[in-house]
């Protein structure tokens, strides 16, 4: 049996979605973020030393990191589903997007989240304007231009295709869901990017996506 160690409002939601798309049996063990720090609870360290989610276990196998989990599940249980054929242009795109999601897209989104929270942290009142000025400058001069560049790039990549790897929906789209939903929440994605917006509508309408939400619980991404 596959067990998903599921942290609320986290990347593990897309693991549940992948399992639903593959129609695999699995169980969910839930963990809740600390209400003040938003960090994962220490109990997760019993499963993996870094104490982060997602993590899955299957028998004596433990797999962490979203991309590694996606590859493990698709290769072990997919029977050719949700992955393009080997040595094709679509397979190369598939591999690229699996890595792009966390390697390129998420760092500026996480920086945006962190720097936007700096002025809200406890500090002496006379320090707050300085902290806010530094935070605003980093956001406007560095992070927001990066997010804009990624939005333009992603929109262009969907001009001639409905899905990231090609004509067919794949696990690459599942992997890409977290950064794109984060862009929609706090990264500037709206109907000015019609192809990306349509892509979000399509994934949200998938029955497996809806079933994963039912299993995973409320999902307020990066709020």
SULPEHU-V544093 format. One record per helix or strand of 2 or more residues. SS is the DSSP state (h for helix, s for strand). FROM is the first residue (numbers start at 1). LEN is the number of residues. Records with the same first field share a line. If there is no record, write none. Layout:
SS: FROM-LEN  FROM-LEN
//
This chain:
s: 2-6  26-6  55-4  61-4
h: 12-10  42-5  66-12  89-30  125-33  171-16  194-12  207-10
//
